Structures are given as structure tokens and as C-alpha cells.
Amino acid sequence: MTTEDRLRTLIAKDFAIPAERLTPQATLEDLEVDSLRMIEIAFAIEETFGVSIDEDTAALMGRIHTFGELCAYVSELVTSHGKAATARA
């Protein structure tokens, strides 16, 4: 399962956003993701993917505007986390 698939499943299940609306082009605004919901999603991402999101919500929302951008961001975090874990081993 890809990061995008895992993220789509997570958001659809935990945040009641229909999976068919979670397309790469879907904007956070269209998905009704405001700053409070982004905080909740960030916590769920950290727990599900075992990563840490160090950016505050305002910075995160300034950088991520679509579901596709969110997927790319989470993929970067997962990759970085994997590299850091390998370096520590």
C-alpha cells in the first residue's frame, strides 16, 4: 500500500471525508480542512506513520494546499525517518 493509499484510508476513516474526494488535486479548502482539523490530521499522521511533524500548523498550511501535496509531504517524512533510523542502526 502506498503512502497515498494509507493516507487516504486514514483520513476517510478517521475524519469522515469520503475517499473518492481525496484526489491529488483536491484542495484542503474543498475538503473542509481548517487549521484545527489539520492539527488533528497531523497527530493522526504522526501516530500512523511513526514520524514527527515539527512544523506548526500555520507553516504547514502555508506549504500544503492539496491532498497530493500532503501525500508528498508525508512521503518525505517517512523517507527521512527511514534514513535517520538506518543511520542510527
N, C-alpha and C positions, 0 to 999 in steps of 0.2 A: 504494500500500500504506500503510495507516495505521500509526501508531506501535505500536498494539496488535498488529497483524499482524506487523510487523517484530520486535517483542519476543518474541512467541510463537514465531516461526520461529527466532530466535536461541537462546532458552532450550531449545526442543525439540531443536535440532541440537547445540548445544554442551554441554548439561547433561543430556541423555538423560531429559528429562521429557516424556512424551507430550503432544503439542499439545492433544489433547482434554481433558486435565486442566487446561490453562491457561485457565480461565474467569475472568471478572472477580471472581466470588465465592470462588474457590479461595484458601484461606489459605496463607501461606508455610509454616506448620507442616504442613498437609496435603500440600504439595508437597515436604516434607522439605528446606526451605531454612533452614539454620542460619547462624550468623554467618560461618563460613568460606566456605560456598557463596555467601553474599551478597557477600562481598568479591570472589569470582571473577566473579559476575554483574555487579557494579559495574564492574570492569575491562572486561568484555566490552561493557557498555553504553557506556562512555566511548569505546572503540575504534570500535564500530559506528556510534554516533550522532554522534561528534565533539564530545562535551560533556565537562564536568568535574564530577564529583560531589565536592563539598567537605565533605560531612558524614562523620563517622566512622561505622563500621558500627553501633555501638550506637544512635546517634541515628537513623540510617536505619531500623533495625529497630524502633525505638520509634515511628516515624511511619508505617511501611508494614507493613500486616498481610495484605493480599490482593494477588493478581495485578493486579486492577483499580486498586488504589492505586499499585502500581508503575508501571503504564502511565500513569496521570495524572501521576505524579512525572516520568517520563521526558519526557512531552509538555511539561510546564512547562520542563524543562531545555532541550529543543530550541527551544521558543519564545523563551526568554530568550537562548539562544545566537544565534538568528537576529536578534533585536533588537540585541544587542551588536555583531554583525558588521555590521549595517546602519549603526549609529551610527558605527562606525569608518571606514566607506567614504566 
